[in-house]
Amino acid sequence: MAQKMKSVYVCSECGFESAKWYGKCPGCGQWNTMNEEVKETAPVKGSFSAARPSLHRPVRIDEISTEEEARYHTGLTELDRVLGGGIVKGSLILISGEPGIGKSTILLQICEFLGQTLRILYVSGEESSRQIKLRAARLGVNSENLYILTETDVQNVVEQIRSDQPDLVMIDSIQTMNFTDLNSSPGSVTQVRECTNALMRAAKALEIPILLVGHVNKDGAIAGPKVLEHIVDAVLYFEGDRQMTYRILRAVKNRYGSTNEIGVFDMGEHGLHQVDNPSLAMLAGRPINVSGTCVTCIIEGSRPILAEIQGLASTSNFGNPRRMSTGFDYNRMSLLLAVLEKRAGYYFSNLDAYINVVGGLRLDEPAADLAVAMALVSSLKDCPIRDDAMVVGEVGLAGELRSVSRIEARISEAKRLGFRLCVLPYSNLKQIHSKQEDIQLIGVKNVREAFEALTMPSV
């Protein structure tokens, strides 16, 4: 019986399928993401009542071993931290990010260390073998156990994995892989999903870890990693501007570790270099005795990191003042400006307001609220904040300060880098049980008290 062909419309963002076209995807709500694809429907050859024999049998939970799974260390402690301690055997890991951010670079870099003990198969669908060799020479990668395969047919790739049995496989990139049995073009949602499923089955069956590179395009022309998140075991996302040197590698999903860890890298001429002390790197070059700058401490996974926040308030030349935020949520910034006007008497209604988080960090934690507010007020009053002060606290709509978690870890990180004053919510003072030396703690109840404490002369 011949196979039937039909057209379906598939969302390039979430994979939602529909028989008709929509301007707005009913699944994810994105506009202009429904693309037409040709789909084959296999004929029904029998009844579904005949169940297939199962190859697996249920196992009693007390019979399952809980021994620690062996992991492959990559040679980069920052990458191992994000992965939860290293690469687990049989895992499927997706490294995603914008083009040119450093995904292929970090994969090729770890080959030099892993190649000392493991056989690595590097599958490239974008570059020729000669291009990869030239890039490897620039990065100083010359391992004898690194094998290059230029192939885009995922069935040939899986067959090569089964025959060679390498210890580690890298696919660059998943958008270039295609399944010849499907009529859709490479990079479509259907192709990306089926290719990933084929690689996932190979990884689990052979206990071989596979690392995938996934590109992200803002216009949605190429299927992004959102389609793959439910298939893979870990999703690592590169953040940062390509024009800046710092790159942040964040775990969005991780079945073998924490999803809050980040790794900090510095992009140089010879590849990515890990930053062992992110707090010191983020504060390098900080201006002294200048208004509009404030330091806070955020928690990323298990690590406290100091971040510098810069604020600027200037006279507006337009009827509607401009608001701009880089590294901090724009809506949260608007909320803080409203609180400062209504509750504290600092008026920004006729002023342009700008916020910038130095170093390319993205602050999602509410504990950074007070530092953002203090940077804006400092610029408004043109009054510098003490250079040895660190600020932490969540700002409520009534102008009050709410307590934050892990306050002692934040204080210890500030003290380690030489800060002598910590302004924190008053409710956090009773949560500090250890004696704090070499640093002054000031508990405040609202934003006005916080600014007064930060502008006091040091003793």
C-alpha positions as CSV (number, residue, x, y, z in Angstrom):
1,M,0.0,0.0,0.0
2,A,1.4,3.4,-1.0
3,Q,2.0,6.0,1.7
4,K,-0.2,9.1,1.8
5,M,1.2,12.6,1.8
6,K,-0.4,15.5,3.6
7,S,0.6,19.0,4.5
8,V,0.7,20.2,8.1
9,Y,1.7,23.5,9.7
10,V,4.4,23.2,12.4
11,C,5.4,25.9,14.9
12,S,9.2,26.5,14.7
13,E,9.2,27.5,18.4
14,C,7.3,24.8,20.2
15,G,6.5,22.2,17.6
16,F,2.7,22.6,17.7
17,E,1.1,20.9,14.7
18,S,-2.1,22.0,13.0
19,A,-3.9,21.1,9.8
20,K,-4.4,24.8,9.0
21,W,-2.3,27.9,9.2
22,Y,-2.4,30.3,12.1
23,G,-0.8,33.8,12.4
24,K,-0.4,33.2,16.1
25,C,0.6,29.8,17.4
26,P,-2.1,28.3,19.7
27,G,0.6,26.4,21.6
28,C,3.2,29.1,22.6
29,G,1.5,32.3,21.4
30,Q,4.3,33.4,19.1
31,W,3.5,35.2,15.9
32,N,4.5,34.1,12.3
33,T,6.1,30.8,13.4
34,M,3.8,28.3,11.6
35,N,5.6,26.8,8.6
36,E,4.2,24.3,6.1
37,E,5.7,20.8,6.0
38,V,4.9,17.7,4.0
39,K,4.2,14.7,6.2
40,E,3.9,11.0,5.3
41,T,1.3,8.9,7.0
42,A,2.1,5.2,7.1
43,P,-0.8,2.8,6.2
44,V,-2.5,0.9,9.0
45,K,-1.4,-2.7,8.6
46,G,-3.3,-4.3,11.5
47,S,-5.2,-3.8,14.6
48,F,-3.8,-2.1,17.7
49,S,-5.2,-4.8,19.9
50,A,-2.2,-7.0,19.3
51,A,0.3,-5.8,21.8
52,R,4.0,-6.0,21.0
53,P,6.1,-8.2,23.3
54,S,8.1,-6.1,25.8
55,L,11.9,-6.4,25.9
56,H,12.0,-4.9,29.4
57,R,10.6,-6.2,32.7
58,P,9.7,-4.2,35.7
59,V,12.3,-4.1,38.5
60,R,11.6,-3.8,42.2
61,I,12.8,-0.4,43.5
62,D,14.9,-1.9,46.3
63,E,16.9,-3.9,43.7
64,I,18.0,-0.9,41.8
65,S,21.6,0.1,42.5
66,T,22.2,3.7,43.8
67,E,26.0,3.7,43.4
68,E,27.5,7.0,42.2
69,E,27.6,7.2,38.5
70,A,31.1,7.5,37.0
71,R,31.5,10.9,35.2
72,Y,34.0,12.1,32.6
73,H,35.8,15.3,33.8
74,T,36.2,17.8,31.0
75,G,39.3,19.6,32.2
76,L,37.3,22.8,32.7
77,T,36.1,23.1,36.3
78,E,33.6,25.7,35.3
79,L,32.0,23.3,32.8
80,D,32.1,20.4,35.2
81,R,30.3,22.6,37.8
82,V,27.5,23.4,35.4
83,L,27.1,19.7,34.4
84,G,26.9,18.7,38.0
85,G,30.4,17.1,38.3
86,G,31.2,16.0,34.7
87,I,29.6,14.1,31.8
88,V,27.5,11.1,32.7
89,K,27.7,8.0,30.5
90,G,24.8,7.6,28.2
91,S,23.6,11.2,28.6
92,L,22.4,13.5,25.9
93,I,23.5,17.1,26.4
94,L,22.4,20.1,24.4
95,I,24.6,23.2,24.3
96,S,22.7,26.1,22.8
97,G,23.2,29.8,22.2
98,E,23.3,32.5,19.5
99,P,25.7,32.0,16.6
100,G,29.3,32.9,17.3
101,I,28.9,32.7,21.1
102,G,31.4,29.9,21.6
103,K,29.5,26.6,21.5
104,S,31.8,24.8,19.0
105,T,34.9,26.4,20.5
106,I,34.3,24.9,24.0
107,L,33.5,21.4,22.6
108,L,36.7,21.4,20.6
109,Q,38.7,22.7,23.5
110,I,37.7,19.9,25.9
111,C,38.7,17.3,23.3
112,E,42.4,17.9,24.2
113,F,41.9,16.9,27.8
114,L,39.3,14.1,27.2
115,G,41.3,12.7,24.3
116,Q,44.0,11.6,26.7
117,T,41.8,8.7,27.9
118,L,38.8,8.7,25.6
119,R,38.1,8.1,21.9
120,I,36.1,11.0,20.6
121,L,34.0,11.2,17.5
122,Y,33.4,14.8,16.3
123,V,30.6,14.9,13.7
124,S,30.4,18.2,11.8
125,G,27.6,19.1,9.4
126,E,28.7,22.7,9.0
127,E,32.5,22.7,8.4
128,S,34.8,20.6,6.4
129,S,37.6,18.5,8.0
130,R,40.2,21.0,6.9
131,Q,38.3,23.9,8.5
132,I,38.0,22.0,11.8
133,K,41.7,21.2,11.7
134,L,42.6,24.8,11.2
135,R,40.4,25.8,14.2
136,A,41.8,23.0,16.3
137,A,45.4,24.2,15.6
138,R,44.4,27.7,16.7
139,L,43.0,26.4,19.9
140,G,46.0,24.1,20.5
141,V,44.0,20.8,20.1
142,N,46.0,18.0,18.6
143,S,44.8,14.8,20.3
144,E,45.4,11.4,18.6
145,N,42.1,10.1,19.9
146,L,40.0,12.8,18.1
147,Y,38.3,11.6,15.0
148,I,36.5,13.9,12.6
149,L,33.4,12.9,10.5
150,T,31.7,15.3,8.1
151,E,28.2,13.9,7.7
152,T,24.6,15.2,7.8
153,D,22.7,11.9,7.4
154,V,21.7,11.0,11.0
155,Q,21.3,7.3,10.0
156,N,24.8,7.1,8.8
157,V,26.0,8.9,11.9
158,V,24.2,6.4,14.2
159,E,25.6,3.5,12.2
160,Q,29.1,4.9,12.5
161,I,28.6,5.2,16.3
162,R,27.5,1.6,16.5
163,S,30.4,0.3,14.5
164,D,33.2,2.4,16.0
165,Q,31.9,2.4,19.6
166,P,33.6,5.7,20.6
167,D,33.7,6.9,24.2
168,L,32.2,10.3,23.5
169,V,30.3,11.8,20.5
170,M,29.9,15.5,19.6
171,I,27.3,16.6,17.0
172,D,27.8,20.1,15.5
173,S,25.1,21.0,14.9
174,I,21.8,19.2,15.3
175,Q,20.1,21.7,12.9
176,T,22.3,20.4,10.0
177,M,21.3,16.7,10.6
178,N,18.6,15.2,8.5
179,F,16.5,12.0,8.4
180,T,16.3,10.8,4.8
181,D,12.9,9.2,5.3
182,L,11.4,12.6,6.0
183,N,10.6,15.0,3.2
184,S,11.0,18.2,5.3
185,S,14.1,20.3,5.0
186,P,17.0,20.1,7.6
187,G,16.5,22.4,10.5
188,S,12.7,22.0,10.6
189,V,11.0,21.0,13.8
190,T,10.2,17.5,12.5
191,Q,13.8,16.9,11.3
192,V,15.3,18.2,14.5
193,R,13.0,16.2,16.7
194,E,13.5,12.9,14.8
195,C,17.2,13.3,14.5
196,T,17.5,13.9,18.3
197,N,15.3,10.9,19.1
198,A,17.6,8.7,16.9
199,L,20.7,10.0,18.7
200,M,19.0,9.6,22.1
201,R,18.2,5.9,21.4
202,A,21.9,5.3,20.4
203,A,23.2,7.1,23.5
204,K,21.0,5.1,25.9
205,A,21.5,1.8,24.2
206,L,25.3,2.0,23.9
207,E,26.0,4.0,27.1
208,I,27.8,6.7,25.0
209,P,27.4,10.3,26.0
210,I,26.5,12.6,23.1
211,L,26.9,16.4,23.1
212,L,24.7,18.4,20.7
213,V,25.1,21.9,19.5
214,G,21.9,23.8,18.9
215,H,21.7,27.2,17.2
216,V,19.2,29.9,18.1
217,N,17.9,32.4,15.6
218,K,15.8,35.4,16.7
219,D,13.7,35.3,13.5
220,G,12.6,31.7,14.1
221,A,13.8,30.4,10.7
222,I,15.7,27.6,12.4
223,A,14.1,25.4,15.1
224,G,15.6,26.4,18.4
225,P,16.5,24.1,21.4
226,K,13.0,24.6,23.0
227,V,11.8,21.7,20.8
228,L,14.5,19.4,22.3
229,E,14.3,20.2,26.0
230,H,12.0,17.3,26.8
231,I,14.2,14.8,24.9
232,V,17.7,15.7,26.2
233,D,19.1,15.1,29.7
234,A,20.7,18.5,30.1
235,V,20.4,21.9,28.4
236,L,23.3,24.3,28.7
237,Y,22.8,27.9,27.4
238,F,25.5,30.4,26.5
239,E,24.7,33.9,27.5
240,G,26.5,37.1,26.8
241,D,27.1,39.6,24.0
242,R,29.4,38.5,21.2
243,Q,31.0,41.9,21.4
244,M,31.9,41.4,25.1
245,T,34.6,39.0,26.4
246,Y,32.7,37.3,29.2
247,R,30.5,34.3,28.4
248,I,28.0,32.8,31.0
249,L,27.2,29.1,30.6
250,R,24.0,28.4,32.5
251,A,22.2,25.0,33.1
252,V,18.6,25.4,32.1
253,K,17.8,21.7,32.6
254,N,20.0,19.0,34.2
255,R,18.8,15.6,35.2
256,Y,22.2,14.9,36.9
257,G,22.8,18.1,38.8
258,S,21.6,21.5,39.8
259,T,19.8,23.8,37.3
260,N,21.0,27.0,38.9
261,E,24.7,26.6,38.4
262,I,26.6,28.9,36.0
263,G,30.1,28.9,34.6
264,V,32.0,32.0,33.7
265,F,34.4,32.1,30.7
266,D,36.5,34.7,29.0
267,M,36.7,34.6,25.3
268,G,40.2,35.3,24.0
269,E,42.3,34.9,20.9
270,H,43.0,31.2,21.7
271,G,39.5,30.2,22.8
272,L,37.6,30.2,26.0
273,H,39.4,30.6,29.4
274,Q,37.5,29.8,32.6
275,V,37.2,32.5,35.2
276,D,37.9,30.9,38.6
277,N,37.0,34.0,40.6
278,P,33.9,35.6,38.9
279,S,33.4,38.2,41.6
280,L,36.9,39.7,41.2
281,A,36.5,39.6,37.4
282,M,33.1,41.4,37.4
283,L,34.4,44.2,39.7
284,A,37.6,44.8,37.8
285,G,37.9,48.4,36.6
286,R,35.1,49.6,38.9
287,P,35.1,53.4,39.2
288,I,35.9,54.9,42.6
289,N,33.9,57.8,44.2
290,V,31.5,58.1,41.3
291,S,27.7,58.4,41.6
292,G,25.4,55.8,40.1
293,T,27.2,52.6,40.9
294,C,26.4,50.0,43.5
295,V,27.6,46.5,44.3
296,T,25.3,43.6,45.2
297,C,25.7,39.8,45.7
298,I,23.6,37.3,43.9
299,I,23.4,33.5,44.3
300,E,24.0,31.4,41.2
301,G,23.5,27.7,42.2
302,S,25.9,27.1,45.1
303,R,28.1,30.1,44.4
304,P,27.7,33.8,45.6
305,I,28.9,36.3,43.0
306,L,29.4,40.0,43.4
307,A,28.0,42.1,40.6
308,E,28.3,45.8,39.8
309,I,25.1,47.7,38.9
310,Q,25.3,51.1,37.2
311,G,22.4,53.5,37.1
312,L,22.0,56.8,35.3
313,A,19.3,59.4,35.6
314,S,19.4,62.4,33.2
315,T,17.1,65.1,32.0
316,S,14.8,63.9,29.2
317,N,14.5,65.7,25.9
318,F,11.3,63.9,25.0
319,G,7.7,64.0,26.2
320,N,7.9,60.4,27.4
321,P,11.2,59.7,29.3
322,R,13.3,56.8,28.1
323,R,13.7,53.6,30.2
324,M,16.5,51.2,29.3
325,S,17.8,48.1,31.1
326,T,20.6,45.8,30.3
327,G,21.0,42.6,32.4
328,F,18.0,43.4,34.6
329,D,14.3,42.9,33.9
330,Y,12.8,46.0,32.3
331,N,9.4,45.5,34.1
332,R,11.1,45.1,37.4
333,M,13.0,48.3,36.8
334,S,9.8,50.2,36.1
335,L,8.3,48.8,39.3
336,L,11.3,50.0,41.3
337,L,11.0,53.5,39.8
338,A,7.4,53.7,40.8
339,V,8.2,52.6,44.3
340,L,11.0,55.2,44.6
341,E,8.6,58.0,43.5
342,K,5.5,56.9,45.5
343,R,7.1,55.6,48.7
344,A,10.4,57.4,49.0
345,G,10.0,60.8,47.3
346,Y,12.6,60.3,44.6
347,Y,11.1,61.6,41.4
348,F,12.1,60.2,38.0
349,S,8.9,61.0,36.1
350,N,10.6,63.6,33.9
351,L,14.0,61.9,33.7
352,D,15.5,59.3,31.5
353,A,16.6,56.2,33.5
354,Y,19.2,53.6,32.5
355,I,20.4,50.4,34.2
356,N,23.4,48.3,33.2
357,V,24.8,45.2,34.9
358,V,28.5,45.2,34.2
359,G,30.2,42.1,32.7
360,G,27.2,40.6,30.8
361,L,25.5,39.1,33.9
362,R,21.7,38.7,33.9
363,L,20.2,39.3,37.3
364,D,16.9,37.5,37.9
365,E,17.1,37.3,41.7
366,P,14.9,39.8,43.6
367,A,17.8,40.3,46.0
368,A,19.3,42.7,43.5
369,D,16.3,45.1,43.8
370,L,17.9,47.3,46.5
371,A,21.2,47.7,44.6
372,V,19.3,48.8,41.5
373,A,17.3,51.3,43.5
374,M,20.4,52.7,45.2
375,A,22.3,53.1,41.9
376,L,19.4,55.1,40.5
377,V,19.0,57.3,43.6
378,S,22.8,57.9,43.7
379,S,22.7,59.1,40.1
380,L,19.6,61.2,40.8
381,K,21.3,63.0,43.8
382,D,24.7,62.8,42.2
383,C,25.9,61.5,45.6
384,P,28.4,58.6,45.5
385,I,27.8,55.4,47.4
386,R,30.6,54.2,49.7
387,D,33.1,52.2,47.7
388,D,33.5,49.6,50.4
389,A,29.7,48.9,50.6
390,M,27.7,45.9,49.4
391,V,23.9,46.1,49.2
392,V,21.4,43.2,49.2
393,G,17.6,43.2,49.6
394,E,14.2,42.7,47.9
395,V,12.1,45.8,47.6
396,G,8.3,45.5,48.2
397,L,5.6,47.7,46.7
398,A,5.2,49.5,50.0
399,G,8.9,50.5,49.9
400,E,9.8,48.0,52.6
401,L,12.8,45.7,52.4
402,R,12.2,41.9,52.5
403,S,14.7,39.3,53.6
404,V,16.8,37.3,51.2
405,S,18.1,33.8,51.4
406,R,21.7,32.6,52.3
407,I,22.6,35.9,53.7
408,E,25.8,34.6,55.5
409,A,27.2,33.3,52.2
410,R,26.7,36.7,50.6
411,I,28.4,38.5,53.5
412,S,31.3,36.1,53.5
413,E,31.9,36.7,49.7
414,A,31.8,40.5,50.2
415,K,34.2,40.2,53.2
416,R,36.6,38.0,51.1
417,L,36.9,40.8,48.5
418,G,37.6,43.5,51.0
419,F,34.1,45.1,51.5
420,R,33.7,46.7,55.0
421,L,30.0,47.6,55.0
422,C,26.9,45.5,54.2
423,V,23.5,47.1,54.0
424,L,20.8,44.4,54.3
425,P,17.1,44.1,55.3
426,Y,16.5,44.5,59.0
427,S,14.7,41.1,59.1
428,N,17.9,39.4,57.9
429,L,19.9,40.4,61.0
430,K,18.3,37.8,63.3
431,Q,19.2,35.1,60.7
432,I,22.9,35.7,61.1
433,H,24.2,33.3,63.8
434,S,27.9,33.4,63.3
435,K,30.0,36.3,64.5
436,Q,30.9,38.7,61.7
437,E,34.3,40.4,62.0
438,D,36.0,43.0,59.7
439,I,32.6,44.0,58.2
440,Q,29.9,46.3,59.5
441,L,26.3,45.1,59.1
442,I,23.5,47.7,59.0
443,G,19.9,46.5,58.9
444,V,17.4,48.9,57.2
445,K,13.6,48.8,56.8
446,N,13.1,50.9,53.7
447,V,14.9,52.3,50.7
448,R,15.4,55.8,52.3
449,E,17.1,54.4,55.3
450,A,19.3,52.3,53.0
451,F,20.5,55.3,51.0
452,E,21.3,57.3,54.2
453,A,23.3,54.3,55.5
454,L,25.2,54.0,52.2
455,T,26.2,57.7,52.1
456,M,27.5,57.9,55.6
457,P,31.3,58.6,55.8
458,S,33.3,55.5,56.7
459,V,34.7,55.3,60.2
